[in-house]
Amino acid sequence: MSVAGEAQHGEVRSGRGSILLVEDEAELLNVNAEFLTSLGYSVTCASSGPAALDLLAAAGQIDLVITDVVMPKMSGREFANQLLADQA
């Protein structure tokens, strides 16, 4: 039984919207950015939490943020907490 709007098994739907991808390992950042872009998303990349915060301050609308957890300078949790504090 399928719910209306749910992708069928094996079916890949095209994405819409903008994603901020935060990852300190360049190879993972590039592979994931290429994958998300191939699905139709607009992807902005940052290699650290501070860089991501700068991009968010300058960017317009970002629909989704995906972040690594373990990063130098600022962990993913610290980044998320700062992001939420800035939105308040």
N, C-alpha and C positions, 0 to 999 in steps of 0.2 A: 504494500500500500504506500502510495507516495503523497506527500503533502504538496499542495499547490505552491509553485514557486521553488520547490526543492530540486536540486540537480539530481538527475538519475545517476546510478552507479556508473562510474567511468566517464561521465560527461563533465567537461570543464567549461564553466561559464566565463564570459568575458567580464573583467572587473571595470569599475568606474571609481573615480575619486583619487585623492592624493594621499600618499603615504610618506612619512618620514622614517627612514631606516637608519638606526644607530648601531654601528658595529665597528670595533677597533681592528679586527682582522680584515685586511684589504681583500683577500680572496673570497672570504665569506660575504663581505659587503657587495662585491661585484657580482657574484653568482646569484645572490638573493635579489639584488636590484634588477638584474637581467630577467630573472624568472618573473618577478612581479610586473615588470614593464611588458613582458611578452603576453601577460594576461590582460593588459589594457590599463593598468594603473599608472598614474603619474608618480614617479618615485624621486624623492630628494634624499641624498645620502649625507651622513655625518659620521666621522670616525671617532667622536668622543661626545660625552655629555655636554661639556661647555660649548663645543662647536654646534651641537644640535640646538641648544638654547639660543645661540646667536641666530641660527637659521630660522627658528620659530619666531623670534622677535621681528625679523625682516620679512618673513613669508606672509602670504595672505592666509587663506584657509588650508589647514591640514586636517584630513578626515581621520587618519589613523597613525599612531606612532608605534613602531616595533623596535624594541631595544634589546641589546645584549645585556646580560646581568653583570658579568664580571668584565670591567674595563678599568684602565688606569685613569687617574685624575678624579673621576667621578663614576661610581658604580651605576648600574641601571636603576637600582632602587633610589639612590640619591637623585639621579636625573628625574625620575618619575615624581618624586616628592617635590622637587624644585618646580617642575612643570605644573603640578597641581597648585602649588603655592602661588605661582605667577598668574594662574587662571582665576584665582579667588578674588 
